[in-house]
Amino acid sequence: MLSEAEAKACCANLYQSDMTKLIMGDTLHPGGLGLTNKLGRLMGLEAGDLVAVLASARGESAQALGRVFKCNVLGGRIRR
């Protein structure tokens, strides 16, 4: 069984690989920005709403929510 640090390192290496970027695109999550936008619609996001995004990595999804729904997005990666 991997330790927490080993698991994090493994995921970080996977997300940095060219193959992962080719398969998953810039958002690095299944469903991509289409799923992010669908979630925003289901949540009823409107201009001026505040959205907190945890573990946002590079922030593509958070930035997309701000652009598409004209909401205020607070995102960042939590580090230990």
C-alpha positions in Angstrom: 0.0 0.0 0.0 1.3 3.5 -0.9 1.8 6.1 1.7 -0.1 9.4 1.4 3.1 11.1 0.1 3.7 8.3 -2.5 0.1 8.5 -3.7 0.3 12.3 -4.1 3.6 12.0 -6.0 2.2 9.3 -8.3 -0.9 11.5 -9.1 1.3 14.5 -9.7 3.5 12.6 -12.1 0.5 11.2 -13.9 -1.1 14.7 -14.4 2.2 16.1 -15.7 2.5 13.4 -18.4 2.0 14.3 -22.1 -0.3 11.3 -22.5 -2.6 12.4 -19.7 -2.8 15.9 -21.2 -3.6 14.4 -24.6 -6.4 12.2 -23.2 -7.9 14.6 -20.7 -7.2 18.0 -22.1 -6.3 21.1 -20.2 -8.7 20.6 -17.3 -7.3 17.3 -16.1 -10.5 15.9 -14.9 -13.1 13.6 -16.5 -15.9 15.4 -18.3 -13.8 18.5 -18.9 -15.2 22.0 -19.2 -18.5 20.7 -20.5 -19.2 18.9 -17.2 -18.0 21.9 -15.3 -20.5 24.1 -17.2 -23.3 21.6 -16.7 -22.6 21.6 -12.9 -22.7 25.4 -12.9 -26.1 25.3 -14.6 -27.4 22.7 -12.2 -26.3 24.8 -9.3 -28.1 27.8 -10.8 -25.0 30.0 -10.8 -25.6 33.6 -11.6 -23.6 36.7 -12.2 -22.1 37.9 -8.9 -22.4 34.6 -7.1 -19.3 33.5 -5.1 -17.9 30.1 -5.8 -15.2 28.5 -3.7 -13.1 25.9 -5.5 -10.9 23.6 -3.4 -7.9 21.7 -4.8 -8.3 23.7 -8.1 -4.8 22.7 -9.4 -4.1 25.0 -12.3 -7.6 26.6 -12.0 -9.0 26.0 -15.5 -12.4 24.9 -14.2 -12.6 27.7 -11.7 -11.7 30.3 -14.4 -14.3 28.8 -16.8 -17.0 29.1 -14.1 -16.1 32.8 -13.7 -16.1 33.4 -17.5 -19.3 31.5 -18.3 -21.4 32.4 -15.4 -19.8 35.9 -14.6 -19.5 34.8 -11.0 -16.7 35.5 -8.5 -14.4 32.5 -8.0 -12.1 31.9 -5.2 -9.8 28.9 -5.9 -6.5 27.6 -4.7 -4.7 24.4 -3.8 -4.4 23.4 -0.2 -0.9 22.3 0.7 0.2 20.5 3.9 
